[in-house]
Amino acid sequence: MADVTRSASASMDASTGMFAVQITGLIAGEDLDLVSACYIKTSDGKVYMADGSAGDELAEFIGMTPRAAKSGQAITLYSLGARFRYGTGLSPGAKLYLSATTGGIADAASTGGTLPLGVVLNSTDILITTAQGS
């Protein structure tokens, strides 16, 4: 499994925002990276970056951040139908999974990220294809 390298200029495709599944009214429980995979922690209901290194709560992918956020800030997560400019040199058609690296995605399943959460559309863009990736 290899992590898919996120570009420093990663961003959400605004044209998909109105059609994608949006989870609003959330608060960041930690500093969240730009376009990072996230879950909602059961004990406090806040958003944290997901981690597929084990089959536990941290691997319960719920959506991606459209921007970076500081702990305590409001954040909306986007999932099914959301398109993001994510990297460079990506392989179109490749399935994407939750990475064992916090907030990341990978080109193969991880221990906790066994189900695909998205697909590569072209050399730079990804599409989230599920609202629950693990």
C-alpha positions as CSV (number, residue, x, y, z in Angstrom):
1,M,0.0,0.0,0.0
2,A,1.2,3.5,-0.9
3,D,-0.2,6.7,0.4
4,V,-1.4,9.1,-2.3
5,T,0.6,12.3,-2.0
6,R,-1.7,15.3,-1.3
7,S,-0.7,18.4,-3.2
8,A,-0.1,21.6,-1.2
9,S,-2.7,23.2,-3.5
10,A,-5.3,20.5,-2.9
11,S,-8.9,21.8,-3.1
12,M,-12.5,20.9,-3.4
13,D,-14.2,21.2,-6.8
14,A,-16.8,23.8,-5.9
15,S,-19.1,22.6,-8.7
16,T,-19.7,19.3,-6.9
17,G,-20.3,20.9,-3.5
18,M,-24.0,21.5,-3.9
19,F,-24.6,17.9,-5.1
20,A,-22.3,16.0,-2.7
21,V,-23.3,14.7,0.7
22,Q,-22.6,17.4,3.2
23,I,-22.3,16.9,6.9
24,T,-22.8,20.3,8.5
25,G,-22.9,21.7,12.0
26,L,-19.6,20.0,13.0
27,I,-16.7,21.2,15.2
28,A,-13.1,20.3,14.7
29,G,-11.7,18.3,17.7
30,E,-8.1,18.9,16.5
31,D,-6.4,20.9,13.8
32,L,-7.6,19.4,10.5
33,D,-5.5,19.4,7.4
34,L,-6.7,20.6,4.0
35,V,-8.6,17.9,2.1
36,S,-8.1,15.2,4.8
37,A,-10.1,12.1,5.6
38,C,-12.0,12.4,8.8
39,Y,-14.3,10.6,11.3
40,I,-16.6,11.8,14.0
41,K,-15.5,10.7,17.5
42,T,-18.2,9.1,19.5
43,S,-17.2,10.4,22.9
44,D,-17.4,14.1,22.0
45,G,-19.1,14.3,18.6
46,K,-16.2,16.3,17.1
47,V,-14.3,15.8,13.9
48,Y,-10.8,14.2,13.8
49,M,-8.6,13.0,11.1
50,A,-9.2,9.4,10.3
51,D,-6.5,6.7,10.6
52,G,-6.8,3.2,9.0
53,S,-4.0,1.6,10.9
54,A,-6.5,-0.5,12.9
55,G,-10.1,-1.6,12.7
56,D,-11.2,0.9,15.3
57,E,-13.2,4.1,15.6
58,L,-10.4,6.1,13.9
59,A,-11.0,4.1,10.7
60,E,-14.7,5.1,10.5
61,F,-14.3,7.4,7.5
62,I,-17.2,9.8,7.2
63,G,-15.9,12.5,4.8
64,M,-13.2,14.9,3.6
65,T,-12.5,18.5,4.7
66,P,-12.8,21.1,2.0
67,R,-10.3,23.3,3.9
68,A,-8.0,23.3,6.9
69,A,-9.5,24.1,10.3
70,K,-8.2,24.8,13.7
71,S,-9.5,22.8,16.8
72,G,-12.8,24.3,17.9
73,Q,-13.7,25.8,14.5
74,A,-16.8,24.9,12.6
75,I,-16.3,22.5,9.7
76,T,-18.4,20.8,7.0
77,L,-17.4,17.4,5.8
78,Y,-18.1,16.2,2.2
79,S,-18.5,12.7,1.1
80,L,-20.5,10.8,-1.6
81,G,-20.2,12.8,-4.9
82,A,-17.5,15.3,-3.8
83,R,-14.6,15.9,-6.2
84,F,-11.3,17.2,-5.1
85,R,-8.1,18.2,-6.8
86,Y,-5.8,16.1,-4.7
87,G,-2.4,15.3,-6.3
88,T,-0.4,14.9,-9.4
89,G,0.4,11.9,-11.6
90,L,-2.5,9.9,-10.2
91,S,-3.7,6.8,-12.1
92,P,-7.3,7.2,-13.5
93,G,-9.7,4.5,-12.3
94,A,-7.6,3.5,-9.3
95,K,-9.6,2.8,-6.1
96,L,-8.8,4.8,-3.0
97,Y,-8.8,3.7,0.6
98,L,-8.3,5.1,4.0
99,S,-4.6,5.3,4.7
100,A,-2.8,4.1,7.9
101,T,-1.4,7.7,7.9
102,T,-3.6,10.1,9.8
103,G,-5.9,12.0,7.4
104,G,-4.5,10.4,4.3
105,I,-5.7,8.1,1.5
106,A,-3.9,5.2,-0.1
107,D,-4.1,3.2,-3.3
108,A,-4.7,-0.1,-1.5
109,A,-6.6,-1.2,1.6
110,S,-5.2,-0.7,5.1
111,T,-6.0,-2.7,8.2
112,G,-8.9,-0.4,9.1
113,G,-9.6,0.9,5.6
114,T,-10.8,-2.2,3.8
115,L,-13.5,-0.7,1.6
116,P,-12.8,1.8,-1.2
117,L,-13.8,5.4,-0.3
118,G,-13.2,6.9,-3.7
119,V,-11.7,6.7,-7.2
120,V,-9.1,8.6,-9.2
121,L,-10.8,10.5,-12.1
122,N,-7.7,11.8,-13.9
123,S,-4.1,12.7,-13.1
124,T,-5.0,15.2,-10.4
125,D,-8.6,14.7,-9.3
126,I,-10.4,12.2,-7.0
127,L,-14.1,11.5,-6.4
128,I,-15.5,10.3,-3.1
129,T,-17.8,7.4,-3.8
130,T,-19.0,6.5,-0.4
131,A,-20.4,8.1,2.7
132,Q,-18.9,5.4,4.9
133,G,-15.5,4.1,3.6
134,S,-14.7,1.5,6.3
